[in-house]
């Protein structure tokens, strides 16, 4: 059995009001290819190097029946980081596991690594962008740009000969050693990298998240611009913002760059801002119900009990206009307006406080019941007409309408990409 790995989220704890789908579609139009959880783009190069190392056996499997060559390569990289670096690299998938395994003097394996490495390892996180950049194929074989990227990495790190396995070069020796190590690791179903060896030191230095060379950075930056003109335009605008406060929210960044955007990008930014405003109002109303139910405890709440809550009163005033603005924003960019209307039309008309509370509650119940595979329980239990918040879903503070977007729209991910690739 694998070691206990607590679930990331509890039952039905993601997207309780069904707001994420539209936000994801808008974010995918704004910054296609990137994902909000991408923040160390050096791993695009690590994937390219892995595809070279595993090129002759990329679709094989380990003796444990589940480890792929790419996951075994991740073991080697993470163990090198854990044993060779005095600082904890920020944002490295699987790094906590690697350090925990190191601290108990064990080695990474399927039982001690991530429970779903194909999703949460660095191949899983960065694969969509690596495919879009033609670094690898969907099966993680070498893509059209793999050779170019690894060549740039070779030159930046004095590892010429890695690609052609040259026998009289450090790069050729490294590749042959890594190929043999990955194969041994697959056979033993655990990492077999000599932790004090030369290859481990090279991996730690040459693939470190903050050590990309000039040619590698320039190539990744150019590749970002080869598709999706609006993404390239947004990148240009964000380059002007790189020297500003790094703690700016995505809403604040949109506000700062909106006046400089073209009509197409401006319309998309407006649609995102209007939708996120609607989403925040609805989210605040839902969290207000949870807060009220948490406050009343076993006494529970009813729609009439919360009808005069300041947030419910304000939400009833704001929501119809927020719905209208969001719908118009989506229609202006021809994006999923019909699905938005179908899902949220109940909030398009003025409602009394009690009616709004009931509509919010019933919408949540409907969203939970529709979640695959067989639905999820609502966050409230109904007992004798009272709504009682379930343990684990309490909300102790009063929610506020002012604040950042409630969904990441990938602007921070793109900004981080630029920070990683700008010299």
RAFEN-V219923 format. One record per residue. RES is the residue in one letter. BURIAL is # if it has 9 or more other C-alpha atoms within 8 Angstrom, else .. Layout:
BEGIN
res=RES burial=BURIAL
res=RES burial=BURIAL
END
This chain:
BEGIN
res=X burial=.
res=X burial=.
res=X burial=.
res=X burial=.
res=X burial=.
res=X burial=.
res=X burial=.
res=X burial=.
res=X burial=.
res=X burial=.
res=X burial=.
res=X burial=#
res=X burial=.
res=X burial=.
res=X burial=.
res=X burial=#
res=X burial=#
res=X burial=.
res=X burial=#
res=X burial=.
res=X burial=.
res=X burial=#
res=X burial=#
res=X burial=#
res=X burial=.
res=X burial=#
res=X burial=#
res=X burial=#
res=X burial=.
res=X burial=#
res=X burial=#
res=X burial=#
res=X burial=.
res=X burial=#
res=X burial=.
res=X burial=#
res=X burial=.
res=X burial=#
res=X burial=#
res=X burial=#
res=X burial=#
res=X burial=#
res=X burial=#
res=X burial=#
res=X burial=#
res=X burial=#
res=X burial=#
res=X burial=#
res=X burial=#
res=X burial=#
res=X burial=#
res=X burial=#
res=X burial=#
res=X burial=#
res=X burial=#
res=X burial=.
res=X burial=.
res=X burial=#
res=X burial=.
res=X burial=.
res=X burial=#
res=X burial=#
res=X burial=#
res=X burial=#
res=X burial=.
res=X burial=.
res=X burial=#
res=X burial=#
res=X burial=#
res=X burial=#
res=X burial=#
res=X burial=#
res=X burial=#
res=X burial=#
res=X burial=#
res=X burial=#
res=X burial=#
res=X burial=#
res=X burial=#
res=X burial=#
res=X burial=#
res=X burial=#
res=X burial=.
res=X burial=#
res=X burial=#
res=X burial=.
res=X burial=.
res=X burial=.
res=X burial=.
res=X burial=.
res=X burial=.
res=X burial=#
res=X burial=.
res=X burial=#
res=X burial=#
res=X burial=.
res=X burial=#
res=X burial=#
res=X burial=#
res=X burial=.
res=X burial=#
res=X burial=#
res=X burial=.
res=X burial=.
res=X burial=.
res=X burial=.
res=X burial=#
res=X burial=#
res=X burial=#
res=X burial=#
res=X burial=#
res=X burial=#
res=X burial=#
res=X burial=#
res=X burial=.
res=X burial=.
res=X burial=#
res=X burial=.
res=X burial=.
res=X burial=#
res=X burial=#
res=X burial=#
res=X burial=#
res=X burial=#
res=X burial=#
res=X burial=#
res=X burial=#
res=X burial=#
res=X burial=#
res=X burial=#
res=X burial=#
res=X burial=.
res=X burial=#
res=X burial=#
res=X burial=#
res=X burial=#
res=X burial=#
res=X burial=.
res=X burial=.
res=X burial=.
res=X burial=#
res=X burial=#
res=X burial=#
res=X burial=.
res=X burial=#
res=X burial=#
res=X burial=#
res=X burial=.
res=X burial=#
res=X burial=#
res=X burial=#
res=X burial=#
res=X burial=#
res=X burial=#
res=X burial=#
res=X burial=#
res=X burial=.
res=X burial=.
res=X burial=#
res=X burial=#
res=X burial=#
res=X burial=#
res=X burial=#
res=X burial=.
res=X burial=#
res=X burial=#
res=X burial=.
res=X burial=.
res=X burial=#
res=X burial=#
res=X burial=#
res=X burial=#
res=X burial=#
res=X burial=#
res=X burial=#
res=X burial=#
res=X burial=#
res=X burial=#
res=X burial=#
res=X burial=.
res=X burial=#
res=X burial=#
res=X burial=#
res=X burial=#
res=X burial=#
res=X burial=#
res=X burial=.
res=X burial=#
res=X burial=#
res=X burial=#
res=X burial=#
res=X burial=#
res=X burial=#
res=X burial=.
res=X burial=.
res=X burial=.
res=X burial=.
res=X burial=.
res=X burial=#
res=X burial=#
res=X burial=#
res=X burial=#
res=X burial=#
res=X burial=#
res=X burial=.
res=X burial=#
res=X burial=#
res=X burial=#
res=X burial=#
res=X burial=.
res=X burial=.
res=X burial=#
res=X burial=#
res=X burial=.
res=X burial=#
res=X burial=#
res=X burial=#
res=X burial=#
res=X burial=#
res=X burial=#
res=X burial=#
res=X burial=.
res=X burial=#
res=X burial=#
res=X burial=#
res=X burial=.
res=X burial=.
res=X burial=.
res=X burial=.
res=X burial=#
res=X burial=#
res=X burial=#
res=X burial=#
res=X burial=#
res=X burial=#
res=X burial=.
res=X burial=#
res=X burial=#
res=X burial=#
res=X burial=.
res=X burial=.
res=X burial=#
res=X burial=.
res=X burial=.
res=X burial=.
res=X burial=.
res=X burial=.
res=X burial=.
res=X burial=.
res=X burial=#
res=X burial=#
res=X burial=#
res=X burial=#
res=X burial=#
res=X burial=.
res=X burial=.
res=X burial=#
res=X burial=#
res=X burial=.
res=X burial=.
res=X burial=#
res=X burial=.
res=X burial=.
res=X burial=.
res=X burial=#
res=X burial=#
res=X burial=#
res=X burial=#
res=X burial=#
res=X burial=#
res=X burial=#
res=X burial=#
res=X burial=#
res=X burial=#
res=X burial=#
res=X burial=#
res=X burial=#
res=X burial=#
res=X burial=#
res=X burial=#
res=X burial=#
res=X burial=#
res=X burial=#
res=X burial=#
res=X burial=#
res=X burial=#
res=X burial=#
res=X burial=#
res=X burial=#
res=X burial=#
res=X burial=#
res=X burial=#
res=X burial=#
res=X burial=#
res=X burial=.
res=X burial=#
res=X burial=#
res=X burial=.
res=X burial=.
res=X burial=#
res=X burial=#
res=X burial=#
res=X burial=#
res=X burial=.
res=X burial=.
res=X burial=#
res=X burial=#
res=X burial=#
res=X burial=.
res=X burial=.
res=X burial=#
res=X burial=#
res=X burial=#
res=X burial=.
res=X burial=#
res=X burial=#
res=X burial=.
res=X burial=#
res=X burial=#
res=X burial=#
res=X burial=.
res=X burial=#
res=X burial=#
res=X burial=#
res=X burial=#
res=X burial=#
res=X burial=#
res=X burial=#
res=X burial=#
res=X burial=#
res=X burial=#
res=X burial=#
res=X burial=#
res=X burial=.
res=X burial=.
res=X burial=#
res=X burial=#
res=X burial=.
res=X burial=.
res=X burial=#
res=X burial=#
res=X burial=.
res=X burial=.
res=X burial=.
res=X burial=#
res=X burial=.
res=X burial=#
res=X burial=#
res=X burial=.
res=X burial=#
res=X burial=.
res=X burial=.
res=X burial=#
res=X burial=#
res=X burial=#
res=X burial=#
res=X burial=#
res=X burial=#
res=X burial=#
res=X burial=#
res=X burial=#
res=X burial=.
res=X burial=#
res=X burial=#
res=X burial=#
res=X burial=.
res=X burial=#
res=X burial=#
res=X burial=#
res=X burial=#
res=X burial=#
res=X burial=.
res=X burial=.
res=X burial=.
res=X burial=#
res=X burial=#
res=X burial=#
res=X burial=#
res=X burial=.
res=X burial=.
res=X burial=#
res=X burial=.
res=X burial=.
res=X burial=.
res=X burial=.
res=X burial=#
res=X burial=#
res=X burial=#
res=X burial=#
res=X burial=#
res=X burial=.
res=X burial=.
res=X burial=.
res=X burial=#
res=X burial=#
res=X burial=.
res=X burial=.
res=X burial=.
res=X burial=.
res=X burial=.
res=X burial=.
res=X burial=.
res=X burial=.
res=X burial=.
res=X burial=#
res=X burial=.
res=X burial=.
res=X burial=#
res=X burial=#
res=X burial=#
res=X burial=#
res=X burial=#
res=X burial=#
res=X burial=#
res=X burial=#
res=X burial=#
res=X burial=#
res=X burial=#
res=X burial=.
res=X burial=#
res=X burial=#
res=X burial=.
res=X burial=.
END
